[in-house]
C-alpha cells in the first residue's frame, strides 16, 4: 500500500540502483617525501645614504640622481642647491654680496673678472694693445675696442627712446638706461644699494644687521673688516708711511701719495670724456664732470701707475747722478 502511493521500500530502493562493477582497488603507493628544504634567509637590502641630507636609497643609481640636488654648496652656511643661480640668489639675500679684495690695494669687487681687469689696469705696466687710428695704448683689449667704437666710429648716434639722450654706442645706451631709467625701486638706507623687490631689500637689511661691525675707538666710525679699520687708524695715530720723493710730504695711503706726486710731474692725465678738459688730479675731474647737464656715463678708467713709476725712476736716476758728480 505504501509502495502504491509512490514510496519505495529499502529493499526495492537498493534493487533499483544500477549494478556497479567491482574493480579491485590497487594498493596506494606511498608518497615520496622530499627532505624539507631550508628557507634561505631574506637578503637585507643595502641602503645608500646621502652625505648632505641623510636621505637613504635602495639603489645606487637613485642616490646618484639625487646628488644633483646638492651640486652647488654655500661656503657660508653649507646649504646646497641644484642650480648655480639659486646659490647666487641665496648668497646675496642671506649673506650679502661676496666681495673679492685686491691683493695689493683696497679695491673690492663682486665679480672675479672685474677684479682681474682692475689688477691689470692698476698694477701692471705693459700696454699690449694700441688704437690703429690715434695710437692710444691700452692694457686690456676690450678697452681698446670700446675706445674705437666710442671715439672713432662714423656710425650715427643711438637715441634713447625715453628721454632722447644721444649715445655713441650700444653699451653706452645700456649704461644710460640702467643708471637713468631702470633704477630698482627699493633702496637700502644704509649703503644705498637698490633692490628689485621688497623681499630682497628685507633680506639685505638682515645681512646688515648680522654683519660684524668693527668700530673705531677714537671717532666711532664703523667698518666691515679689520683691515679697513687699521688703515683708518693711521689718520688718528699720525702714521704716514708714504712720503713724496720730491717735497717729503707724507700720506697715510699710497693712493693719496700718488695723487700728490702728479702735481710734481706737471702732467694732466685725467681728461674729461665729454668736453676734453684735462686735470692733474682725479678729484678735479670728478667735480668738473658734475657741471655737465644730463646723465653722465661711468667715469673713464685712467691708470697713473706707469706715469708715477717713470717719474720716480727718472727722479732717482737724477739724484744718483748728482751724488756722483
Buried (B, 14 or more C-beta within 10 A) or exposed (E): EEEEEEEEEEEEEEEEEEEEEEEEEEEEEEEEEEEEEEEEEEEEEEEBEBEBEEEEBEEEEEBEEBBEBBEBEBEEEEBBBEEEEEBBBBBBBBBBBBEBEBEEBEBBBEEEEEBEBBBBBBBBEEBEBEBEEEEBEBBBEEBBEBBBBBEEEEEEEBEBEEEEBEBBBEEBBEBBBEEBEEEEEBEBEEEEBBBEEEEBBEBBBBBBEEEEEBEBEEEEEEBBBEEBBEBBBBBEEEEBEBEBBBEEEBBBBBBBBBBBBBEBBEEBBBBBBEEEEEBBBBEBBEEBBEEEEEBBBEEBEEBBEBBBEEBBEEBEEEEEEEEEE
